[in-house]
Amino acid sequence: MLAAFVSFDFNTGAYCRSAIPALVAKGEDRAACAQLSRWVYVRGRRVPGLVNRRAAERALCERGLS
């Protein structure tokens, strides 16, 4: 999870502004990982490259979750 969130923050700089930290603090890890899929838009347009990147980050984040 940490590696996925570091990658997300490095790319967006939005980790602290997202819902992710609050969900992690509540122990809702799967929901926190799911939040990554929301960050695929630039100026209101869905960007295929970001869809792919977030899917990879989400897969990394969810690895090892039961």
MDAnalysis code that builds the backbone (N, CA, C; Angstrom):
import MDAnalysis as mda
import numpy as np

u = mda.Universe.empty(198, n_residues=66, atom_resindex=np.repeat(np.arange(66), 3), trajectory=True)
u.add_TopologyAttr("name", ["N", "CA", "C"] * 66)
u.add_TopologyAttr("resid", np.arange(1, 67))
u.add_TopologyAttr("resname", ["MET", "LEU", "ALA", "ALA", "PHE", "VAL", "SER", "PHE", "ASP", "PHE", "ASN", "THR", "GLY", "ALA", "TYR", "CYS", "ARG", "SER", "ALA", "ILE", "PRO", "ALA", "LEU", "VAL", "ALA", "LYS", "GLY", "GLU", "ASP", "ARG", "ALA", "ALA", "CYS", "ALA", "GLN", "LEU", "SER", "ARG", "TRP", "VAL", "TYR", "VAL", "ARG", "GLY", "ARG", "ARG", "VAL", "PRO", "GLY", "LEU", "VAL", "ASN", "ARG", "ARG", "ALA", "ALA", "GLU", "ARG", "ALA", "LEU", "CYS", "GLU", "ARG", "GLY", "LEU", "SER"])
u.atoms.positions = np.array([
    [0.816, -1.184, 0.000],
    [0.000, 0.000, 0.000],
    [0.863, 1.251, 0.000],
    [1.883, 1.234, 0.815],
    [2.739, 2.413, 0.926],
    [3.341, 2.786, -0.429],
    [3.854, 1.801, -1.153],
    [4.464, 2.081, -2.455],
    [3.451, 2.692, -3.420],
    [2.232, 2.191, -3.417],
    [1.192, 2.722, -4.303],
    [0.858, 4.164, -3.942],
    [0.747, 4.442, -2.646],
    [0.402, 5.798, -2.227],
    [1.547, 6.774, -2.459],
    [2.784, 6.311, -2.325],
    [3.937, 7.178, -2.625],
    [3.954, 7.501, -4.117],
    [3.710, 6.505, -4.958],
    [3.653, 6.731, -6.402],
    [2.558, 7.730, -6.752],
    [1.384, 7.549, -6.161],
    [0.252, 8.450, -6.388],
    [0.611, 9.872, -5.986],
    [1.186, 10.044, -4.812],
    [1.521, 11.382, -4.337],
    [2.623, 12.015, -5.172],
    [3.607, 11.234, -5.572],
    [4.682, 11.756, -6.408],
    [4.115, 12.285, -7.718],
    [3.135, 11.576, -8.277],
    [2.545, 11.956, -9.562],
    [1.561, 13.109, -9.432],
    [0.786, 13.148, -8.356],
    [-0.284, 14.146, -8.252],
    [-0.025, 15.231, -7.211],
    [0.692, 14.881, -6.156],
    [0.874, 15.807, -5.049],
    [-0.409, 16.015, -4.263],
    [-1.356, 15.089, -4.429],
    [-2.682, 15.276, -3.848],
    [-3.027, 14.278, -2.755],
    [-2.065, 13.537, -2.269],
    [-2.378, 12.519, -1.258],
    [-3.103, 13.129, -0.059],
    [-2.565, 14.185, 0.479],
    [-3.157, 14.792, 1.690],
    [-4.517, 15.424, 1.416],
    [-4.771, 15.843, 0.192],
    [-6.059, 16.454, -0.161],
    [-7.109, 15.413, -0.520],
    [-6.688, 14.165, -0.699],
    [-7.622, 13.109, -1.072],
    [-8.267, 12.510, 0.178],
    [-9.199, 11.608, -0.051],
    [-9.873, 10.902, 1.048],
    [-9.031, 9.748, 1.579],
    [-7.937, 9.448, 0.925],
    [-7.129, 8.274, 1.257],
    [-6.621, 8.278, 2.698],
    [-5.989, 9.345, 3.191],
    [-5.467, 9.290, 4.569],
    [-6.550, 9.009, 5.618],
    [-7.714, 9.591, 5.442],
    [-8.795, 9.370, 6.410],
    [-9.256, 7.914, 6.385],
    [-9.340, 7.335, 5.195],
    [-9.758, 5.938, 5.087],
    [-8.712, 5.002, 5.682],
    [-7.448, 5.290, 5.460],
    [-6.381, 4.474, 6.037],
    [-6.438, 4.564, 7.561],
    [-6.659, 5.761, 8.074],
    [-6.724, 5.953, 9.526],
    [-7.872, 5.158, 10.147],
    [-8.958, 4.988, 9.394],
    [-10.108, 4.217, 9.881],
    [-9.933, 2.717, 9.679],
    [-8.847, 2.328, 9.009],
    [-8.608, 0.913, 8.754],
    [-9.355, 0.388, 7.544],
    [-9.864, 1.266, 6.725],
    [-10.602, 0.879, 5.524],
    [-9.646, 0.841, 4.327],
    [-8.739, -0.125, 4.360],
    [-7.672, -0.195, 3.365],
    [-8.192, -0.412, 1.946],
    [-9.144, -1.301, 1.774],
    [-9.666, -1.575, 0.429],
    [-10.331, -0.316, -0.154],
    [-11.068, 0.400, 0.659],
    [-11.708, 1.640, 0.197],
    [-10.658, 2.697, -0.138],
    [-9.585, 2.739, 0.635],
    [-8.502, 3.686, 0.364],
    [-7.859, 3.382, -0.985],
    [-7.620, 2.108, -1.246],
    [-7.043, 1.720, -2.535],
    [-7.989, 2.071, -3.686],
    [-9.282, 1.895, -3.471],
    [-10.273, 2.182, -4.506],
    [-10.286, 3.660, -4.881],
    [-9.913, 4.523, -3.954],
    [-9.892, 5.956, -4.225],
    [-8.914, 6.318, -5.345],
    [-7.904, 5.516, -5.537],
    [-6.919, 5.813, -6.582],
    [-7.566, 5.897, -7.960],
    [-8.578, 5.090, -8.198],
    [-9.233, 5.047, -9.509],
    [-9.992, 6.328, -9.840],
    [-10.210, 7.176, -8.873],
    [-10.932, 8.427, -9.115],
    [-10.052, 9.500, -9.751],
    [-8.752, 9.356, -9.638],
    [-7.821, 10.398, -10.060],
    [-7.315, 10.160, -11.477],
    [-8.205, 10.217, -12.456],
    [-7.852, 9.934, -13.845],
    [-8.262, 11.066, -14.793],
    [-8.553, 12.233, -14.242],
    [-9.044, 13.346, -15.048],
    [-8.075, 14.521, -15.043],
    [-7.978, 15.174, -16.198],
    [-7.224, 16.417, -16.341],
    [-8.161, 17.406, -17.011],
    [-8.447, 18.484, -16.326],
    [-9.363, 19.511, -16.841],
    [-10.697, 18.906, -17.287],
    [-11.188, 17.961, -16.494],
    [-12.485, 17.351, -16.770],
    [-12.487, 16.250, -17.807],
    [-11.340, 15.953, -18.377],
    [-11.258, 14.913, -19.407],
    [-10.544, 13.691, -18.848],
    [-11.125, 12.533, -19.097],
    [-10.529, 11.267, -18.665],
    [-9.331, 10.957, -19.570],
    [-8.188, 10.716, -18.967],
    [-6.942, 10.506, -19.712],
    [-6.567, 9.017, -19.645],
    [-6.497, 8.343, -20.811],
    [-6.206, 6.905, -20.821],
    [-4.902, 6.536, -20.112],
    [-3.886, 7.348, -20.234],
    [-2.621, 7.057, -19.560],
    [-2.762, 7.058, -18.046],
    [-3.588, 7.967, -17.530],
    [-3.821, 8.009, -16.090],
    [-4.683, 6.837, -15.638],
    [-5.602, 6.419, -16.494],
    [-6.417, 5.237, -16.171],
    [-5.494, 4.034, -15.982],
    [-4.549, 3.871, -16.896],
    [-3.604, 2.752, -16.811],
    [-2.713, 2.866, -15.572],
    [-2.217, 4.065, -15.320],
    [-1.325, 4.269, -14.167],
    [-2.051, 3.998, -12.848],
    [-3.265, 4.532, -12.714],
    [-4.029, 4.314, -11.478],
    [-4.426, 2.851, -11.306],
    [-4.709, 2.161, -12.402],
    [-5.033, 0.732, -12.315],
    [-3.831, -0.043, -11.781],
    [-2.640, 0.306, -12.248],
    [-1.425, -0.358, -11.765],
    [-1.182, -0.028, -10.294],
    [-1.381, 1.244, -9.922],
    [-1.200, 1.628, -8.522],
    [-2.229, 0.932, -7.626],
    [-3.458, 0.817, -8.120],
    [-4.489, 0.158, -7.320],
    [-4.179, -1.324, -7.146],
    [-3.721, -1.964, -8.213],
    [-3.343, -3.387, -8.116],
    [-2.218, -3.571, -7.103],
    [-1.244, -2.679, -7.128],
    [-0.158, -2.729, -6.160],
    [-0.681, -2.500, -4.747],
    [-1.569, -1.561, -4.606],
    [-2.142, -1.229, -3.301],
    [-2.928, -2.411, -2.719],
    [-3.682, -3.074, -3.568],
    [-4.543, -4.164, -3.095],
    [-3.806, -5.488, -2.934],
    [-2.571, -5.552, -3.404],
    [-1.808, -6.786, -3.240],
    [-1.634, -7.093, -1.754],
    [-1.980, -8.262, -1.368],
    [-1.823, -8.673, 0.028],
    [-3.020, -8.391, 0.913],
    [-4.009, -7.637, 0.405],
    [-5.213, -7.412, 1.208],
    [-6.079, -8.669, 1.134],
    [-6.730, -8.968, 2.236],
    [-7.574, -10.174, 2.233],
    [-8.983, -9.848, 1.791],
])
